[in-house]
């Protein structure tokens, strides 16, 4: 296939079927996204939106097909499943810093300023609430800096002030980054996405018009 320097993500013939499932979650799913793309993932409950985000983030493998990243991609924002629970928040930050070859002190300061966990960073992560883990994961994602951010429904945790902070850091401070966003919040998708991938019964269709995709999605939800 001819190389296109503007393409940041190319997914080709992606397929996934769970062993206990009668039907595939995905069949022959293919799409491209440019390096400055803002792609919405639409689909009713159970159609595989979160699964696709995990596949793109490398959290689980597909049965077939190719996911070709040509830019750096985050893990799903808010995902805390990769933390070592017996280690403190600080030790987890140090571990992630080493993996991505980032300065620990700079990364720690950025995470601490954003997540607002204070002395709790010295505690083992297994003692964190789900909200604290999400703040730590969110803070780490933004501290590392990626070309493309993967967002699965929840993009903010905490009170309205912290939600606004998340919104500013993700969508305003990083307005030049790419996004792949799975959400039922159509107002959010209209505001920040320009294209959409609609998943239904294992099949997918890429829409260049986000409004057309949302109209069809809402019709499917009401059917």
RAZI-V674027 format. One record per helix or strand. SS is the DSSP state (h for helix, s for strand). FROM is the first residue (numbers start at 1). LEN is the number of residues. Records with the same first field share a line. If there is no record, write none. Layout:
SS: FROM-LEN / FROM-LEN
This chain:
s: 7-10 / 26-9 / 38-5 / 64-6 / 73-1 / 88-1 / 124-1 / 148-5 / 178-5 / 195-6 / 203-5
h: 49-8 / 89-11 / 104-12 / 118-5 / 125-3 / 130-15 / 160-13 / 186-7 / 210-13
